[in-house]
Amino acid sequence: MSPTKTATSTAQPAAASPAKALHGRDRHVPFIEHLGVRRVRADHGEALIELDLRPELCNNHGGGHGGVLMTLLDCAMAHAALSRIDYSREVVTVDMHIAFMHPASGRLSATGKATGGGRSVCFCEAEVHDEHGHVVAKSMGTFRYRAPATGDGPGRV
């Protein structure tokens, strides 16, 4: 293309997408959606989260990347903590300890359980299993409860 000509875009504007929930059980988290993480269930302080590993989510050894596993553990524990209070508030991760046990592959299932806490914090545990039943990672975490965000603060998309 010559310097005096400009490219003409044929792309159409994106259709307006339905509004995404800002809080509650169906809260939209773009990063989690991008990874393909699915919440299977979350009730009474327990949660089950799933993810099908794809090549771009693997490390240089071909197994699930540690950051992906940590995200699954974090999601499972957060949903366990939230389900304990029927998603009436939000949680933020205060602390997480992780142990990697086995290379991850295929469909991963993370189970989280709220093990204690009170009105302001919740203590949780989680495990990630691969499709063969191997425990690939374990975690313990502390989550702080907070009021739901309004959607217009820092970091809101």
C-alpha positions in Angstrom: 0.0 0.0 0.0 1.4 3.4 -0.9 1.9 6.1 1.8 -1.0 8.1 0.4 -3.6 5.3 0.6 -5.2 4.1 3.7 -6.6 0.7 4.5 -10.3 0.4 4.7 -11.6 -1.8 7.5 -14.4 -4.2 6.6 -14.7 -5.3 10.2 -18.1 -4.7 11.8 -18.5 -3.3 15.3 -18.9 -6.0 17.9 -22.4 -6.7 18.9 -23.2 -5.5 22.3 -22.6 -8.4 24.7 -25.0 -9.1 27.5 -24.0 -7.4 30.8 -21.7 -9.6 32.9 -22.5 -10.0 36.6 -20.3 -7.9 38.9 -20.9 -9.9 42.0 -22.7 -13.0 43.3 -22.6 -16.6 42.1 -22.3 -15.6 38.4 -19.6 -13.0 38.8 -17.6 -12.6 35.6 -13.8 -12.8 35.9 -12.3 -12.2 32.4 -9.0 -14.1 33.3 -10.9 -17.2 34.5 -13.1 -17.1 31.3 -10.0 -16.7 29.2 -8.4 -19.9 30.7 -11.6 -21.9 30.2 -12.2 -22.6 33.9 -15.7 -24.0 34.6 -17.4 -24.1 38.0 -19.2 -27.4 38.2 -20.7 -26.9 41.6 -20.3 -24.8 44.7 -22.5 -25.3 47.8 -22.2 -25.4 51.6 -18.5 -24.7 51.7 -17.4 -27.1 49.0 -16.6 -26.5 45.3 -15.6 -28.4 42.2 -13.9 -26.6 39.3 -12.7 -28.1 36.0 -10.4 -27.1 33.2 -9.3 -29.0 30.0 -5.6 -28.3 29.5 -4.6 -26.9 26.1 -1.1 -26.6 24.8 -0.9 -22.9 25.6 -1.6 -23.7 29.3 1.4 -26.1 29.6 5.0 -25.6 30.7 8.1 -26.4 28.7 7.9 -30.0 29.9 4.5 -30.5 28.5 2.6 -30.6 31.8 0.1 -28.1 33.1 1.9 -24.8 34.0 2.2 -24.2 37.7 0.4 -20.8 37.4 -2.6 -22.6 35.9 -2.7 -25.1 38.7 -2.4 -22.3 41.3 -5.3 -20.5 39.6 -7.4 -23.7 39.7 -6.6 -24.1 43.4 -7.4 -20.5 44.1 -10.7 -20.7 42.3 -11.8 -23.9 44.1 -11.0 -22.4 47.5 -12.6 -19.0 46.7 -15.8 -20.7 45.5 -15.8 -22.9 48.6 -15.4 -19.8 50.8 -18.1 -17.9 48.9 -20.6 -20.8 48.9 -20.2 -21.0 52.7 -21.9 -17.6 52.8 -24.2 -18.1 49.8 -22.2 -15.6 47.7 -23.5 -12.7 49.7 -20.0 -11.0 49.8 -16.8 -11.3 47.9 -13.4 -12.8 48.8 -9.8 -11.8 48.2 -6.9 -14.2 48.6 -4.7 -13.3 51.6 -2.4 -16.3 51.6 -1.8 -19.5 49.6 0.6 -22.4 50.1 0.9 -24.9 47.3 2.6 -28.3 46.9 3.0 -29.7 43.3 2.8 -33.5 43.4 2.6 -34.9 39.9 2.7 -33.6 36.3 -0.7 -32.4 35.2 -2.4 -33.4 31.9 -5.8 -33.7 30.3 -9.0 -32.7 32.2 -8.2 -31.2 35.6 -10.6 -31.2 38.5 -10.0 -29.0 41.5 -12.0 -29.6 44.7 -12.1 -26.9 47.4 -13.4 -27.0 50.9 -13.9 -24.3 53.6 -12.3 -25.7 56.8 -12.8 -22.8 59.2 -12.8 -19.1 59.9 -15.4 -16.6 60.9 -17.1 -13.5 59.7 -14.1 -11.8 58.2 -11.8 -14.7 57.0 -12.2 -18.2 55.7 -9.6 -21.0 55.8 -9.7 -23.4 52.9 -8.0 -26.5 51.4 -8.0 -27.7 47.8 -6.6 -30.5 45.6 -6.3 -30.8 41.8 -6.7 -34.2 40.2 -6.0 -35.2 36.6 -8.3 -37.4 34.6 -6.4 -40.5 35.8 -7.1 -39.6 39.5 -3.6 -38.5 40.3 -3.3 -35.7 42.8 -1.3 -33.1 40.9 -1.3 -30.3 43.5 -2.6 -29.4 46.9 -3.1 -26.1 48.6 -4.2 -24.3 51.7 -5.4 -20.7 51.7 -6.8 -17.8 53.7 -9.5 -15.6 52.2 -10.8 -12.3 53.5 -14.5 -11.5 53.0 -15.4 -8.0 51.8 -18.5 -6.1 50.6 -19.4 -6.6 46.9 -17.6 -4.1 44.6 -19.5 -1.5 42.8 -17.9 -2.1 39.4 -16.3 1.3 39.0 -13.2 1.0 41.2 -9.6 0.2 40.4 -9.1 -2.9 38.3 -12.7 -3.2 37.2 -13.1 -4.2 33.5 
